[in-house]
Amino acid sequence: MPGPQPLDPMLMRILVCPADRGPLVAVGDVLYNPRLHKAYRIEDGIPVLLVDEAVDVDPAEHERLMSLAGSGPDVA
């Protein structure tokens, strides 16, 4: 089974977190808000940006996601 497809860069420039209207980080099959520690799934190439369906991310998973994203220091 192929891995997650990257989202179009133009789409990433306009997508924002529905909770705080800030930018999201694409990591694998999720869009991640490092400020709120919330992850939004990408289903069949479509971001599911519903606040009620966001997953809370614990500190260890936050560090893992930020490491995968190639981020520098914690932005939260």
N, C-alpha and C positions, 0 to 999 in steps of 0.2 A: 504494500500500500504506500503510495507516495506521501511525502511529508506535507506540511502546511504550505499553501501557496502564499507568497508575499502579497500584501495589499499594494495596490497602485499608489505610487508616491504622491500623485495629485490628490487622491482620496485621503491619504494620511495627513496632508496639509490642512484639510478642512474638517476632519473628524475631531471632535472634542468630547470630553467626558460629560455625560448629561448631568452629573451631580454638581461639578464645580466649574464647568465650561473650560477647563484647562486641557493642555495637550495630553495625548496618550502615547505610550510606548508599545510598539508591536514586538511581541516576544512569542515565537512559535505560533500556537493557535489561540493566543489571547491578545487583547489590547489591555494594557496595564496602566493604571493611574497610581504613580508612586507617591503622590501627595496624600491620597486617601486610603492607600493600600487596598484597592479594589481592582479585580480582574474581570474583564468582559470577554466572553467566548466569541470565537469566530466560527460560524457554522456554515459549511459548504461555501466558504469564501465571503460570507456576509457577516459583518460585525453585528452582534446582538447587543445594542447599547441601551439596555433597559436597566434602570437603577435597581429594580426589584430582583433582577436576575444576576446582578453582579456578585462575585464571590469575594468575601473578605480574605485578605492575605496576611498570614502571620509573619513575624519578623524574619524568620529563617527563609521562608519562601520569597519574601521581598528581596532579601539579599541575593538569592539564587536568580530571580528574574532580572534584577539589575545587572548582575554579572553576565547573564546571557545577552542582555541588551547592549553590553559593551559600555555601560554607563560609568562615569567617574564616581565621585562622592555621592552619598545618599542625598536625594533631592527632597525628601520628606521633611 
